[in-house]
Amino acid sequence: MIGKTVDIELKNDMVLTGTLQSVDQFLNMKLSSIEVHDVERYPHMLSVKDCFIRGSVVRYVTIPEDAVDVELLQDAARREAAHVAAQQKSVAAQ
């Protein structure tokens, strides 16, 4: 997702759109070329072009639809469901 445009909704209801520069395991993110969705409510954000967002303040991250490999996700979900079913069957047999 690095280099892709994402929408980030924060817990304070601010929504930012920007290019993802980096992200870590705590969901801390660096965005460049940001735009705020509600300029009237957050006019001070007009002068901000790049920002760091702490993961603990993130509510949602919306990624572009074309960036998601749906088949890969479905295969992973099927494998996980099969694994759980096999474990439950094994426990029931004991």
N, CA, C and O of each residue as an XYZ file, in Angstrom:
376
protein
N       0.815     -1.206      0.000
C       0.000      0.000      0.000
C       0.855      1.265      0.000
O       0.330      2.361     -0.197
N       2.160      1.130      0.218
C       3.036      2.309      0.185
C       2.935      2.954     -1.194
O       3.036      2.281     -2.220
N       2.736      4.262     -1.198
C       2.608      5.003     -2.443
C       1.176      5.116     -2.952
O       0.922      5.824     -3.927
N       0.247      4.435     -2.311
C      -1.168      4.498     -2.713
C      -1.889      5.586     -1.918
O      -1.458      5.959     -0.827
N      -2.971      6.080     -2.466
C      -3.794      7.071     -1.783
C      -4.788      6.349     -0.880
O      -5.486      5.431     -1.312
N      -4.842      6.776      0.377
C      -5.739      6.168      1.360
C      -6.523      7.257      2.079
O      -6.094      8.409      2.151
N      -7.676      6.872      2.607
C      -8.469      7.743      3.468
C      -8.291      7.240      4.894
O      -8.417      6.044      5.154
N      -8.000      8.151      5.816
C      -7.829      7.812      7.219
C      -8.868      8.585      8.022
O      -8.886      9.815      7.998
N      -9.736      7.859      8.736
C     -10.678      8.510      9.648
C     -10.133      8.374     11.057
O      -9.831      7.276     11.524
N     -10.015      9.513     11.725
C      -9.482      9.538     13.081
C     -10.622      9.482     14.091
O     -11.782      9.718     13.756
N     -10.270      9.168     15.328
C     -11.280      9.055     16.378
C     -11.938     10.391     16.710
O     -13.008     10.415     17.317
N     -11.312     11.501     16.320
C     -11.927     12.812     16.534
C     -12.799     13.223     15.348
O     -13.178     14.389     15.234
N     -13.121     12.275     14.466
C     -13.986     12.446     13.290
C     -13.322     13.170     12.125
O     -13.986     13.419     11.119
N     -12.056     13.512     12.216
C     -11.354     14.111     11.082
C     -11.062     13.017     10.062
O     -10.662     11.911     10.422
N     -11.264     13.335      8.792
C     -10.952     12.398      7.716
C      -9.908     13.047      6.822
O     -10.096     14.157      6.324
N      -8.801     12.332      6.628
C      -7.710     12.808      5.798
C      -7.531     11.875      4.616
O      -7.709     10.663      4.735
N      -7.177     12.448      3.474
C      -6.796     11.665      2.301
C      -5.362     12.038      1.984
O      -5.006     13.216      1.953
N      -4.544     11.024      1.750
C      -3.153     11.309      1.428
C      -2.462     10.078      0.882
O      -3.034      8.990      0.824
N      -1.225     10.275      0.486
C      -0.406      9.190     -0.040
C       0.350      8.548      1.103
O       1.067      9.226      1.839
N       0.195      7.257      1.253
C       0.836      6.525      2.346
C       2.331      6.406      2.079
O       2.749      5.862      1.057
N       3.129      6.920      3.007
C       4.580      6.861      2.886
C       5.171      5.711      3.687
O       6.116      5.059      3.243
N       4.609      5.461      4.875
C       5.075      4.339      5.690
C       4.014      3.987      6.714
O       3.148      4.795      7.048
N       4.105      2.753      7.204
C       3.203      2.268      8.241
C       3.968      1.222      9.038
O       4.807      0.511      8.485
N       3.686      1.124     10.341
C       4.350      0.115     11.158
C       3.329     -0.804     11.810
O       2.129     -0.691     11.557
N       3.809     -1.713     12.647
C       2.939     -2.720     13.260
C       1.944     -2.118     14.237
O       0.980     -2.786     14.610
N       2.148     -0.877     14.664
C       1.224     -0.210     15.579
C       0.216      0.663     14.840
O      -0.560      1.379     15.472
N       0.218      0.611     13.518
C      -0.631      1.409     12.636
C      -0.254      2.893     12.646
O      -1.054      3.738     12.245
N       0.960      3.211     13.102
C       1.479      4.565     12.941
C       1.740      4.758     11.456
O       2.301      3.878     10.802
N       1.336      5.910     10.918
C       1.460      6.140      9.483
C       2.029      7.514      9.187
O       1.819      8.472      9.930
N       2.753      7.582      8.085
C       3.184      8.860      7.533
C       2.436      9.046      6.227
O       2.425      8.164      5.368
N       1.803     10.219      6.088
C       1.076     10.564      4.866
C       1.676     11.809      4.248
O       2.121     12.711      4.957
N       1.687     11.857      2.936
C       2.110     13.072      2.237
C       0.966     13.539      1.351
O       0.033     12.788      1.065
N       1.051     14.770      0.931
C       0.032     15.382      0.064
C      -1.366     15.211      0.650
O      -2.288     14.786     -0.045
N      -1.517     15.540      1.921
C      -2.805     15.302      2.587
C      -3.824     16.387      2.256
O      -3.480     17.535      1.972
N      -5.075     15.984      2.304
C      -6.215     16.890      2.186
C      -7.194     16.506      3.274
O      -7.402     15.320      3.530
N      -7.796     17.487      3.915
C      -8.799     17.223      4.937
C     -10.174     17.296      4.277
O     -10.397     18.157      3.426
N     -11.095     16.416      4.648
C     -12.411     16.358      4.005
C     -13.336     17.488      4.454
O     -14.115     17.991      3.645
N     -13.273     17.893      5.702
C     -14.166     18.943      6.224
C     -13.332     20.185      6.537
O     -12.940     20.412      7.682
N     -13.071     20.980      5.508
C     -12.193     22.142      5.642
C     -12.778     23.176      6.594
O     -12.031     23.824      7.328
N     -14.104     23.347      6.599
C     -14.717     24.347      7.483
C     -14.500     24.011      8.952
O     -14.318     24.900      9.784
N     -14.522     22.726      9.262
C     -14.350     22.302     10.648
C     -12.879     22.290     11.073
O     -12.569     22.491     12.247
N     -11.979     22.053     10.122
C     -10.546     21.961     10.418
C      -9.747     22.890      9.501
O      -8.911     22.417      8.731
N      -9.987     24.202      9.571
C      -9.286     25.118      8.656
C      -7.776     25.160      8.881
O      -7.020     25.469      7.960
N      -7.338     24.855     10.086
C      -5.905     24.870     10.379
C      -5.146     23.779      9.622
O      -3.920     23.832      9.528
N      -5.858     22.799      9.085
C      -5.210     21.717      8.353
C      -4.910     22.070      6.894
O      -4.254     21.299      6.193
N      -5.383     23.227      6.436
C      -5.123     23.625      5.049
C      -3.639     23.823      4.771
O      -3.183     23.587      3.653
N      -2.894     24.246      5.760
C      -1.473     24.500      5.549
C      -0.598     23.264      5.754
O       0.607     23.314      5.511
N      -1.188     22.170      6.193
C      -0.425     20.945      6.450
C      -0.385     20.104      5.175
O      -1.422     19.813      4.578
N       0.810     19.723      4.770
C       0.966     18.909      3.560
C       1.375     17.477      3.873
O       0.965     16.554      3.170
N       2.173     17.277      4.910
C       2.624     15.954      5.324
C       2.319     15.792      6.805
O       2.326     16.771      7.551
N       2.051     14.555      7.240
C       1.769     14.370      8.654
C       2.123     12.955      9.106
O       2.242     12.030      8.303
N       2.283     12.826     10.403
C       2.474     11.545     11.062
C       1.223     11.294     11.887
O       0.787     12.173     12.631
N       0.642     10.116     11.769
C      -0.570      9.773     12.508
C      -0.262      8.620     13.433
O       0.198      7.565     12.995
N      -0.513      8.819     14.701
C      -0.310      7.755     15.678
C      -1.427      6.725     15.532
O      -2.597      7.088     15.410
N      -1.079      5.479     15.544
C      -2.035      4.401     15.309
C      -3.189      4.368     16.281
O      -4.290      3.955     15.917
N      -2.962      4.795     17.516
C      -4.020      4.729     18.524
C      -5.155      5.716     18.269
O      -6.209      5.601     18.893
N      -4.970      6.680     17.373
C      -6.035      7.646     17.079
C      -6.781      7.319     15.793
O      -7.685      8.053     15.396
N      -6.406      6.214     15.135
C      -7.033      5.825     13.873
C      -8.304      5.030     14.150
O      -8.295      4.072     14.922
N      -9.391      5.439     13.513
C     -10.642      4.684     13.587
C     -10.756      3.738     12.395
O     -10.979      2.541     12.574
N     -10.606      4.265     11.182
C     -10.718      3.464      9.966
C      -9.632      3.855      8.980
O      -9.188      5.003      8.945
N      -9.213      2.886      8.182
C      -8.354      3.129      7.033
C      -9.088      2.575      5.829
O      -9.419      1.390      5.787
N      -9.344      3.424      4.855
C     -10.018      2.998      3.638
C      -8.986      2.941      2.532
O      -8.316      3.929      2.232
N      -8.869      1.760      1.925
C      -7.887      1.575      0.855
C      -8.617      1.458     -0.473
O      -9.799      1.117     -0.505
N      -7.918      1.741     -1.575
C      -8.566      1.647     -2.888
C      -8.995      0.212     -3.183
O      -8.294     -0.738     -2.834
N     -10.129      0.066     -3.815
C     -10.676     -1.255     -4.105
C      -9.740     -2.077     -4.983
O      -9.616     -3.288     -4.803
N      -9.085     -1.417     -5.930
C      -8.205     -2.156     -6.843
C      -6.908     -2.615     -6.170
O      -6.144     -3.373     -6.769
N      -6.651     -2.174     -4.951
C      -5.444     -2.572     -4.233
C      -5.629     -3.853     -3.431
O      -4.672     -4.375     -2.860
N      -6.866     -4.362     -3.385
C      -7.181     -5.544     -2.587
C      -7.247     -6.772     -3.499
O      -7.972     -6.778     -4.493
N      -6.486     -7.809     -3.150
C      -6.531     -9.073     -3.875
C      -7.609     -9.939     -3.219
O      -7.336    -10.668     -2.265
N      -8.817     -9.853     -3.732
C      -9.972    -10.518     -3.134
C      -9.795    -12.036     -3.142
O     -10.142    -12.700     -2.165
N      -9.272    -12.581     -4.206
C      -9.080    -14.035     -4.287
C      -8.124    -14.523     -3.204
O      -8.367    -15.561     -2.588
N      -7.057    -13.798     -2.970
C      -6.097    -14.168     -1.937
C      -6.752    -14.144     -0.556
O      -6.524    -15.044      0.253
N      -7.560    -13.124     -0.284
C      -8.261    -13.042      0.994
C      -9.266    -14.173      1.161
O      -9.375    -14.751      2.242
N      -9.998    -14.493      0.101
C     -10.970    -15.575      0.178
C     -10.287    -16.920      0.403
O     -10.776    -17.735      1.185
N      -9.163    -17.163     -0.271
C      -8.417    -18.406     -0.073
C      -7.916    -18.522      1.357
O      -7.993    -19.593      1.959
N      -7.404    -17.424      1.904
C      -6.906    -17.434      3.281
C      -8.044    -17.703      4.259
O      -7.860    -18.430      5.235
N      -9.215    -17.127      4.010
C     -10.370    -17.357      4.888
C     -10.824    -18.809      4.815
O     -11.187    -19.394      5.835
N     -10.808    -19.396      3.620
C     -11.185    -20.804      3.473
C     -10.200    -21.718      4.204
O     -10.614    -22.652      4.892
N      -8.905    -21.454      4.058
C      -7.894    -22.266      4.752
C      -8.064    -22.172      6.262
O      -7.966    -23.179      6.963
N      -8.317    -20.970      6.765
C      -8.516    -20.782      8.204
C      -9.757    -21.519      8.685
O      -9.725    -22.158      9.737
N     -10.843    -21.440      7.935
C     -12.073    -22.131      8.313
C     -11.864    -23.643      8.299
O     -12.365    -24.339      9.182
N     -11.136    -24.160      7.319
C     -10.856    -25.597      7.257
C      -9.994    -26.029      8.428
O     -10.199    -27.107      8.986
N      -9.037    -25.204      8.801
C      -8.161    -25.511      9.935
C      -8.960    -25.552     11.236
O      -8.779    -26.468     12.038
N      -9.825    -24.592     11.453
C     -10.664    -24.545     12.656
C     -11.596    -25.747     12.696
O     -11.773    -26.356     13.751
N     -12.195    -26.096     11.558
C     -13.101    -27.252     11.505
C     -12.347    -28.541     11.820
O     -12.873    -29.411     12.514
N     -11.128    -28.670     11.321
C     -10.329    -29.863     11.595
C      -9.983    -29.958     13.077
O      -9.991    -31.047     13.653
N      -9.678    -28.817     13.694
C      -9.379    -28.812     15.133
C     -10.613    -29.210     15.933
O     -10.506    -29.991     16.879
N     -11.763    -28.697     15.576
C     -12.989    -29.017     16.296
C     -13.348    -30.494     16.121
O     -13.823    -31.131     17.060
N     -13.127    -31.028     14.948
C     -13.395    -32.438     14.694
C     -12.454    -33.322     15.522
O     -12.862    -34.358     16.046
N     -11.199    -32.899     15.630
C     -10.213    -33.631     16.413
C     -10.566    -33.637     17.886
O     -10.426    -34.662     18.553
N     -11.017    -32.514     18.399
C     -11.400    -32.410     19.810
C     -12.652    -33.243     20.077
O     -12.756    -33.883     21.124
N     -13.599    -33.242     19.144
C     -14.833    -34.000     19.315
C     -14.571    -35.512     19.292
O     -15.272    -36.277     19.956
N     -13.570    -35.933     18.531
C     -13.246    -37.357     18.426
C     -12.597    -37.881     19.709
O     -12.641    -39.081     19.981
N     -12.012    -37.009     20.475
C     -11.349    -37.440     21.717
C     -12.378    -37.640     22.749
O     -12.056    -38.004     23.880
